[in-house]
Amino acid sequence: MSQLWIENGLFVTMNDDSRTVQGHMVITDDRITYIGAEAPRVEQLAPDARKLDGSRLAFLPGLVNTHGHAAMSLLRGYSDDQNLQVWLEQKMWPMEGRYVDADTRAGSALAIVEMLRSGTTAFVDMYDRMDQVAEMTEQGGIRGILTRGVIGLCSEEEQSAKLQDALDFAKAWHGKADGRITTLLSPHAPYTCPPAYIEKFVQAAHDMNLPLHTHMSETLAEVEQNVRDYGVRPVEHLDRLGFFSRPALVAHAVHLNDDEIALLAERGVSVSHNPVSNLKLASGIARVPELLRAGVKVSLGTDSAASNNNLDLFEEIRFAALLHKGVSGDPTVVPAWEALKLGTTYGAHAVWQGETFGMLKEGFKADFIAIDLDQPHMYPLTDIVSHLVYAANGRDVRHVWVDGRQVVKNGVCTLLDEEKIRYEAAASYERLLNG
């Protein structure tokens, strides 16, 4: 048995009943076994329990990034200031077509280092060559909700092969890495996958008892195309295809009307809000306040570093708090506490693991981070929740634990060779650029 006793810490629990605790937390193996203002009792501690002085640190659950494409970190800055379709079809897809396994591995490793060092402990990833992503997820110690994303604009033979690849990956990796890896099935989007093809994914998800993930209603042009092609908007289109008969996570959901919001709430669909990527690509601003009021499970995602251009979820939390105030004219619309929940508790619920991680609570997985409070922008310590949302950023993260294992110590990944990863990422980009 391994045990860690953190004393003298400030704990942001993400529990509505007791938002903060000044005191102690005990981690036994991979679980939180005690949190409270008083020191743990002797019988709660192992004789060889390690101690950590938590003074001048704030502890909170690890951040949950519910939409991204880790391997695309190699394309950070490659194409900026373009609309989505030009950026995707003329810039991203040609470069991604040159990827080999080593590129996916290098890009994923780079992204995992960036996510861990900025406080993300769980991430959703949709891409291909997903074995490479899964291997780096296992090696890096992070928690991954992984899926082989599939574009169906190809022959039926290619469609079948891609679907089989997605199924094989899901079977091979679900529950691996001591349970840190779970899997999904993902047709890329309604505009890149014919209806009959999406139905095959729905049936496979039922057969394998897996959730579904897709891009949806990211741009107005996408919505208009869906109406032209199928006579209905994307939400109704996916609903008719049975997509929401499975637990489902949709990325973006920017362009929704009231009826669509009500339907998503009724079907229990999770939405990944990607404010920075949507702003950079001028895709629009999702109706997050309305989604939250309707009871939709909203969370936060960075999307890829190619459209963001970083994977710092603290930035998404801050934008979620500020953006909706600005466009609504209501400074109370997404308060700091709710913005922080979007990046933690709500994220865990969005991936159907809200009773496993996302809070500092006895019995929950020990996925948590420590923020350095001993910095000018964190003084005076008037309100820790306010500071985490409006002042902090990913560079303030000092330590990270996943499953009770310390994966970042003093700002450095403990399980990954960061220098090697940076070198290999740079080499992969040069190879891609030069064909």
Secondary structure, 3 states (H helix, E strand, C coil): CCEEEEEEEEEECCCCCCCEEEEEEEEECCEEEEEECCCCCHHHCCCCCEEEECCCEEEEECEEECCCCHHHHHHCCCCCCCCHHHHHHHHHHHHHCCCCHHHHHHHHHHHHHHHHHCCEEEEEEEECCHHHHHHHHHHHCCEEEEEEEECCCCCHHHHHHHHHHHHHHHHHHCCCCCCCEEECEEECCCCCCCHHHHHHHHHHHHHHCCCEEEEECCCHHHHHHHHHHHCCCHHHHHHHCCHHHCCEEEEECCCCCHHHHHHHHHHCCEEEECHHHHHHCCCCCCCHHHHHHHCCEEEECCCCCCCCCCCCHHHHHHHHHHHHHHHHCCCCCCCHHHHHHHHCHHHHHHCCCCCCCCCCCCCCECCEEEEECCCHHHCCCCCHHHHHHHCCCHHHEEEEEECCEEEEECCEECCCCHHHHHHHHHHHHHHHHCC
